[in-house]
Amino acid sequence: MKFIPATANAVMLCLILVIFSIGVVVFELPQEQKHRKEVMEARLDSYTEVVNLYTRNPDCDMDSLCSLLPPNIRLTLIDNSGTVMYDNYMNLFSKVENHAARPEIAAAARTGKGNDIRLSTSTGEKYMYYAKHSDDVYIRVALPYDIQLQHLLKPKGTFLYYLLILLILGIAFIYYKQIIDDYKLLKSSEKKLSLEHEKNIVIKQELTGNIAHELRTPVTGIRGYLETVLNIPLDRAKEREFIGKAYEQIVTLSDLIRDMTLLSKLNESPASFQFQPVVLQNIIDKARTEFNDALQVKDIIIRSSVSKNFCVYGNDNLLYAVFRNLIENVINYAGENVTVQIDNYKQQGKFAYFSFSDNGAGIPDEKHLPRLFERFYRVGEGRTRDTGGSGLGLSIVKNVIAFHGGTISVRNRRGGGLEFLFSLPY
């Protein structure tokens, strides 16, 4: 059965939307910061113009000139050789070292204008400098690089909240539109379908409803958290907490899209997966490394008796998805202080047989075991959603094993926990 809603076109549109949003962020933040700096430089340039006009008068009084400027402006006049002729922040400016090598002066010597943000060796304070060459003198003005100035130069990033909302709504719209289009297509062909096809329609409609429900949950959560941040005054800690919760929902949404994409690709583009000998222990180690932090938090140990150089024949990315989802299933549902054991217990014919077991919580009611591999099936209401899973992990495991020609089953382990038994070609 093909996975209709998550078609390649829908996934591609979502990827394009995400990439575009990332591009906007990467481009816009530096541009906003650059714009704010240019505005500040334009302001400082206007001060140099005032100084330039005032100093053309041979009888000008520098103290009177400084009174025309904002009180926190530092004004320095430097001749072409780099000698400081005047500085309103220093009395003995004649003894200050030569300024020809200062970055803003060197830049002004080359292009007529220069700027820099650094500590002053004369006063020990940090300034934003702006220098302009006029005739035979460099006019340099500076503002203290204090918290107020840093705030003015820092990009606000408010657009990020709106961009994030638009991104989530855009992804939701794409998938909802895909669901509606598929539903209309199915309805229009109902009369022409056989009894078996009609049965498939019911299954697909149920799957569509499940997907819509799974998408709606993280999207609603993200919207709620961000609306709170945007509309209600919060302290910094609470604001970060809400943004963090929105991010967690985005990760959930991302995992859901990733898993739906993989299932769709298995059904629609099987030829795109290349098979080759794969060292299985390397796959196990890679999956264990990915979840290292989560395993440590729950005190979960993974042990493997698979020979170091034992190879199976398959696609390494798909086989990685098998062990990634099996380990993630243990983290989400097995509990704490759990040991996972991975064994290769026999080889027969063209297949090797493996056991993936844990001594965790297991599933006491065995009526659920045959349905664990169904998409979005939950042993208890909210079980997958509460733990942050996509609800597709074990379905992916079964589909990948079947794609390799193997089989998989699950049973309660003696002494507690679950045991997955599966085969792979070698």
C-alpha positions as CSV (number, residue, x, y, z in Angstrom):
1,M,0.0,0.0,0.0
2,K,1.5,3.3,-1.0
3,F,1.7,6.2,1.4
4,I,-0.4,8.8,-0.4
5,P,-0.2,12.1,1.7
6,A,3.6,12.3,2.1
7,T,4.3,12.2,-1.7
8,A,7.7,13.3,-3.1
9,N,6.2,16.6,-4.3
10,A,4.8,17.5,-0.8
11,V,8.1,16.5,0.9
12,M,10.1,18.5,-1.7
13,L,7.9,21.6,-1.2
14,C,8.4,21.3,2.5
15,L,12.2,21.0,2.1
16,I,12.3,24.0,-0.3
17,L,10.2,26.0,2.3
18,V,12.6,25.0,5.1
19,I,15.7,25.8,3.0
20,F,14.2,29.1,1.9
21,S,13.5,30.0,5.5
22,I,17.0,29.1,6.6
23,G,18.4,31.2,3.8
24,V,16.3,34.2,4.8
25,V,17.6,33.9,8.4
26,V,21.2,33.5,7.3
27,F,20.9,36.4,4.9
28,E,18.6,38.7,6.9
29,L,20.4,38.8,10.3
30,P,23.8,39.9,9.0
31,Q,22.0,42.4,6.7
32,E,20.0,43.9,9.6
33,Q,23.2,44.1,11.6
34,K,25.0,45.7,8.7
35,H,22.1,48.2,8.2
36,R,22.2,49.2,11.8
37,K,25.9,49.7,11.7
38,E,25.6,51.8,8.5
39,V,22.9,54.0,10.2
40,M,25.2,54.6,13.1
41,E,28.1,55.3,10.8
42,A,26.0,57.8,8.9
43,R,25.2,59.5,12.2
44,L,28.9,59.7,13.1
45,D,29.7,60.9,9.6
46,S,27.3,63.8,10.1
47,Y,29.3,64.8,13.2
48,T,32.5,64.8,11.2
49,E,30.8,67.1,8.6
50,V,29.9,69.5,11.4
51,V,33.5,69.4,12.7
52,N,34.9,69.9,9.2
53,L,32.8,73.0,8.5
54,Y,33.6,74.4,11.9
55,T,37.3,73.9,11.8
56,R,37.6,75.7,8.4
57,N,37.3,78.9,10.5
58,P,40.9,79.6,11.7
59,D,39.4,81.3,14.8
60,C,37.3,78.3,15.8
61,D,37.2,77.4,19.5
62,M,37.4,73.6,19.9
63,D,35.6,73.6,23.3
64,S,32.8,75.6,21.8
65,L,32.7,73.1,18.9
66,C,32.4,70.1,21.4
67,S,29.5,71.8,23.1
68,L,27.6,71.4,19.7
69,L,28.1,67.7,19.8
70,P,26.4,65.1,22.0
71,P,28.1,64.9,25.4
72,N,29.3,61.3,25.0
73,I,31.0,62.0,21.6
74,R,34.8,61.7,21.7
75,L,36.4,64.0,19.1
76,T,40.0,63.6,17.9
77,L,41.9,65.6,15.2
78,I,44.9,63.9,13.7
79,D,47.2,65.3,11.0
80,N,48.5,63.5,8.0
81,S,51.5,62.1,9.8
82,G,49.4,60.5,12.5
83,T,50.1,63.1,15.2
84,V,47.1,63.8,17.5
85,M,46.4,67.6,17.3
86,Y,43.3,67.6,19.6
87,D,41.3,65.2,21.8
88,N,38.4,66.4,24.0
89,Y,38.9,63.4,26.3
90,M,42.6,64.1,27.0
91,N,44.5,67.2,28.2
92,L,48.0,66.0,27.3
93,F,47.1,64.7,23.9
94,S,50.4,66.0,22.5
95,K,52.1,63.1,24.3
96,V,49.8,60.4,22.9
97,E,51.5,57.9,20.5
98,N,51.2,58.3,16.8
99,H,47.8,57.2,15.4
100,A,48.7,56.5,11.8
101,A,48.5,52.8,12.4
102,R,45.1,52.9,14.0
103,P,42.7,50.7,11.9
104,E,40.2,53.5,11.3
105,I,42.9,56.0,10.4
106,A,44.7,53.5,8.1
107,A,41.4,52.8,6.3
108,A,40.6,56.5,6.0
109,A,44.0,57.1,4.4
110,R,43.2,54.5,1.8
111,T,39.5,55.2,1.1
112,G,38.7,58.5,2.8
113,K,36.6,56.8,5.5
114,G,37.3,54.1,8.2
115,N,35.7,52.5,11.2
116,D,36.6,50.1,14.0
117,I,35.4,48.8,17.3
118,R,38.1,48.3,19.9
119,L,39.6,49.3,23.2
120,S,41.3,52.7,23.4
121,T,44.9,52.4,24.4
122,S,44.7,56.0,25.6
123,T,41.6,55.8,27.9
124,G,41.2,52.0,28.3
125,E,37.6,52.2,27.3
126,K,36.0,50.4,24.3
127,Y,34.7,52.7,21.5
128,M,33.1,52.6,18.1
129,Y,35.4,54.8,16.0
130,Y,34.6,56.6,12.8
131,A,37.3,58.5,10.9
132,K,37.1,60.7,7.8
133,H,40.0,62.4,5.9
134,S,39.4,66.0,5.0
135,D,42.2,68.1,3.4
136,D,45.2,67.7,5.7
137,V,43.5,66.4,8.8
138,Y,41.7,63.2,9.9
139,I,38.5,63.9,11.8
140,R,37.7,61.0,14.2
141,V,34.6,60.7,16.3
142,A,33.8,57.9,18.7
143,L,31.0,56.6,20.8
144,P,31.5,54.5,23.9
145,Y,30.7,50.9,23.1
146,D,28.5,50.5,26.0
147,I,25.3,48.4,26.6
148,Q,23.1,51.0,24.9
149,L,25.2,51.1,21.8
150,Q,25.5,47.3,21.6
151,H,21.7,47.1,21.9
152,L,21.3,49.6,19.0
153,L,23.7,47.6,16.8
154,K,22.3,44.2,17.6
155,P,19.7,42.9,15.2
156,K,16.3,42.6,16.9
157,G,15.4,39.3,15.2
158,T,11.7,39.8,15.8
159,F,11.1,38.7,12.2
160,L,12.3,35.2,13.3
161,Y,9.1,34.6,15.3
162,Y,7.0,35.5,12.4
163,L,9.1,33.5,10.0
164,L,8.9,30.5,12.2
165,I,5.1,30.8,12.4
166,L,4.9,31.1,8.6
167,L,7.2,28.1,8.1
168,I,5.0,25.9,10.3
169,L,1.8,27.1,8.8
170,G,3.3,26.6,5.3
171,I,4.3,23.0,6.0
172,A,0.9,22.3,7.5
173,F,-0.8,23.9,4.5
174,I,1.2,21.8,2.1
175,Y,0.3,18.6,3.9
176,Y,-3.3,19.5,4.4
177,K,-3.6,20.4,0.7
178,Q,-2.0,17.1,-0.2
179,I,-4.5,15.3,2.0
180,I,-7.4,17.1,0.5
181,D,-6.2,16.5,-3.1
182,D,-5.7,12.8,-2.4
183,Y,-9.0,12.5,-0.7
184,K,-10.8,14.1,-3.8
185,L,-8.9,11.8,-6.1
186,L,-9.9,8.8,-4.1
187,K,-13.6,9.9,-4.0
188,S,-13.7,10.4,-7.7
189,S,-12.5,6.9,-8.5
190,E,-14.6,5.0,-5.9
191,K,-17.2,3.8,-8.4
192,K,-14.5,2.3,-10.7
193,L,-12.7,0.4,-7.9
194,S,-13.2,-3.3,-7.2
195,L,-14.1,-4.5,-3.7
196,E,-10.4,-4.9,-2.8
197,H,-9.7,-1.3,-4.0
198,E,-12.6,-0.1,-1.9
199,K,-11.1,-1.7,1.1
200,N,-7.8,0.0,0.4
201,I,-9.6,3.4,0.2
202,V,-10.9,2.9,3.8
203,I,-7.4,2.1,4.9
204,K,-5.9,5.1,3.2
205,Q,-8.6,7.4,4.5
206,E,-7.9,6.2,8.1
207,L,-4.2,6.8,7.5
208,T,-4.9,10.3,6.1
209,G,-6.8,11.1,9.3
210,N,-4.0,9.8,11.4
211,I,-1.5,11.9,9.6
212,A,-3.6,15.1,9.9
213,H,-4.0,14.4,13.6
214,E,-0.3,13.9,14.1
215,L,0.6,17.0,12.2
216,R,-2.0,19.1,14.0
217,T,-0.7,18.3,17.5
218,P,2.9,19.8,17.2
219,V,1.6,22.7,15.0
220,T,-1.0,23.6,17.6
221,G,1.6,23.5,20.3
222,I,4.1,25.6,18.4
223,R,1.4,28.2,17.6
224,G,0.3,28.4,21.2
225,Y,3.8,28.9,22.6
226,L,4.8,31.5,20.0
227,E,1.5,33.4,20.4
228,T,2.2,33.6,24.1
229,V,5.7,34.9,23.5
230,L,4.5,37.5,21.0
231,N,1.4,38.7,22.8
232,I,2.1,38.4,26.5
233,P,5.0,40.3,28.3
234,L,7.3,37.6,29.8
235,D,10.5,37.7,31.6
236,R,13.6,36.5,29.8
237,A,13.7,33.1,31.5
238,K,10.0,32.3,30.8
239,E,10.4,33.5,27.2
240,R,13.3,31.2,26.6
241,E,11.3,28.3,28.2
242,F,8.4,28.8,25.8
243,I,10.7,29.1,22.8
244,G,12.4,26.0,23.9
245,K,9.1,24.1,24.1
246,A,8.2,25.4,20.6
247,Y,11.6,24.1,19.4
248,E,10.8,20.6,20.9
249,Q,7.6,20.5,19.0
250,I,9.4,21.5,15.8
251,V,11.8,18.6,16.4
252,T,8.8,16.3,16.7
253,L,7.4,17.7,13.5
254,S,10.7,17.3,11.8
255,D,11.0,13.6,12.9
256,L,7.5,12.9,11.7
257,I,8.2,14.4,8.3
258,R,11.5,12.4,8.1
259,D,9.8,9.1,8.9
260,M,6.9,9.7,6.5
261,T,9.5,10.6,3.8
262,L,11.4,7.3,4.4
263,L,8.2,5.2,4.2
264,S,7.1,7.0,1.1
265,K,10.4,6.5,-0.6
266,L,10.5,2.8,0.3
267,N,7.1,2.4,-1.5
268,E,7.6,4.8,-4.4
269,S,11.3,4.8,-5.2
270,P,12.7,1.4,-4.1
271,A,15.3,1.5,-6.9
272,S,17.0,4.5,-5.3
273,F,18.4,2.3,-2.5
274,Q,21.7,0.6,-3.4
275,F,22.7,-2.7,-1.7
276,Q,26.2,-3.6,-0.7
277,P,28.0,-5.5,2.1
278,V,27.5,-3.6,5.4
279,V,29.5,-4.2,8.6
280,L,26.6,-4.5,11.0
281,Q,28.5,-3.7,14.2
282,N,29.5,-0.3,12.7
283,I,25.7,0.4,12.2
284,I,25.0,-0.5,15.8
285,D,27.9,1.6,17.1
286,K,26.7,4.6,15.1
287,A,23.1,4.3,16.4
288,R,24.4,3.9,20.0
289,T,26.6,7.1,19.6
290,E,23.6,9.1,18.3
291,F,21.6,8.4,21.4
292,N,24.5,8.4,23.8
293,D,23.2,11.3,26.0
294,A,19.6,9.9,26.2
295,L,21.0,6.4,27.0
296,Q,23.1,7.8,29.9
297,V,20.2,9.8,31.3
298,K,18.1,6.7,31.6
299,D,21.0,4.4,32.5
300,I,20.5,2.1,29.5
301,I,23.3,-0.2,28.5
302,I,23.6,-1.7,25.0
303,R,25.5,-4.9,24.5
304,S,26.2,-6.7,21.3
305,S,27.6,-10.1,20.5
306,V,27.6,-9.5,16.8
307,S,31.0,-10.3,15.4
308,K,33.1,-7.2,14.7
309,N,33.5,-7.9,11.0
310,F,30.2,-9.7,10.3
311,C,28.5,-8.3,7.2
312,V,25.0,-8.3,5.9
313,Y,23.9,-7.4,2.4
314,G,21.8,-4.4,2.3
315,N,21.5,-0.6,2.3
316,D,23.5,1.0,5.2
317,N,21.2,4.0,5.6
318,L,18.1,1.8,5.9
319,L,19.8,-0.7,8.2
320,Y,20.8,2.3,10.4
321,A,17.1,3.3,10.5
322,V,16.3,-0.2,11.9
323,F,18.7,0.1,14.8
324,R,18.0,3.8,15.4
325,N,14.3,3.2,15.8
326,L,14.7,0.0,17.9
327,I,17.0,1.9,20.3
328,E,14.8,4.9,20.3
329,N,11.8,2.6,21.2
330,V,13.7,1.3,24.2
331,I,14.6,4.9,25.3
332,N,10.9,6.0,25.0
333,Y,9.1,3.0,26.6
334,A,11.4,0.5,28.3
335,G,12.1,2.7,31.4
336,E,15.3,3.2,33.3
337,N,18.2,0.9,34.3
338,V,17.7,-1.2,31.2
339,T,20.1,-3.5,29.4
340,V,19.7,-4.1,25.7
341,Q,21.2,-7.3,24.2
342,I,21.8,-7.7,20.4
343,D,22.7,-11.2,19.3
344,N,23.3,-13.0,15.9
345,Y,22.0,-16.4,17.0
346,K,22.2,-18.3,13.7
347,Q,22.8,-18.2,10.0
348,Q,20.7,-20.4,7.7
349,G,20.7,-20.4,3.9
350,K,21.0,-16.8,2.7
351,F,19.8,-15.2,5.9
352,A,21.3,-14.3,9.3
353,Y,19.0,-14.2,12.3
354,F,19.2,-11.6,15.0
355,S,17.6,-10.9,18.4
356,F,17.2,-7.4,19.8
357,S,15.9,-7.6,23.4
358,D,15.6,-5.5,26.5
359,N,14.8,-6.2,30.2
360,G,12.5,-3.2,30.5
361,A,8.8,-2.6,31.1
362,G,7.6,-4.7,28.2
363,I,3.9,-4.9,27.2
364,P,1.8,-6.9,29.7
365,D,-1.3,-7.1,27.5
366,E,0.0,-9.3,24.6
367,K,-3.0,-8.5,22.4
368,H,-1.1,-5.3,21.5
369,L,2.0,-7.2,20.2
370,P,0.8,-8.1,16.7
371,R,-0.1,-4.4,16.1
372,L,3.1,-2.7,17.2
373,F,4.3,-2.4,13.7
374,E,1.2,-0.6,12.4
375,R,1.7,3.1,11.6
376,F,0.6,5.4,14.5
377,Y,-0.7,2.5,16.6
378,R,-0.5,3.2,20.3
379,V,-0.7,0.7,23.2
380,G,-2.1,3.5,25.3
381,E,-3.7,6.8,24.2
382,G,-1.1,9.5,23.9
383,R,1.7,7.0,24.4
384,T,3.8,8.0,21.4
385,R,3.0,11.7,21.6
386,D,3.9,12.0,25.3
387,T,7.4,10.7,24.6
388,G,8.0,12.8,21.5
389,G,8.1,9.9,19.0
390,S,6.7,10.1,15.5
391,G,4.6,6.9,15.9
392,L,6.2,5.5,12.8
393,G,9.4,4.0,14.2
394,L,8.5,0.3,14.4
395,S,6.5,0.6,11.1
396,I,9.8,1.7,9.5
397,V,11.7,-1.2,11.1
398,K,9.2,-3.7,9.6
399,N,9.1,-2.1,6.2
400,V,12.9,-1.9,6.0
401,I,13.3,-5.6,7.1
402,A,10.7,-6.6,4.5
403,F,12.4,-4.5,1.9
404,H,15.6,-6.6,2.5
405,G,13.6,-9.8,2.1
406,G,13.6,-10.6,5.8
407,T,10.9,-11.0,8.4
408,I,10.4,-9.6,11.9
409,S,8.4,-10.5,14.9
410,V,8.1,-9.3,18.6
411,R,7.3,-11.1,21.8
412,N,7.5,-10.5,25.5
413,R,10.8,-11.6,26.9
414,R,11.0,-14.0,29.8
415,G,11.9,-12.0,32.9
416,G,10.4,-8.8,31.4
417,G,10.9,-6.6,28.4
418,L,10.5,-7.1,24.7
419,E,12.4,-9.2,22.2
420,F,12.4,-8.5,18.4
421,L,13.5,-11.4,16.2
422,F,14.4,-10.5,12.6
423,S,16.4,-11.8,9.6
424,L,18.6,-10.0,7.1
425,P,20.4,-11.4,4.0
426,Y,24.2,-11.9,4.2
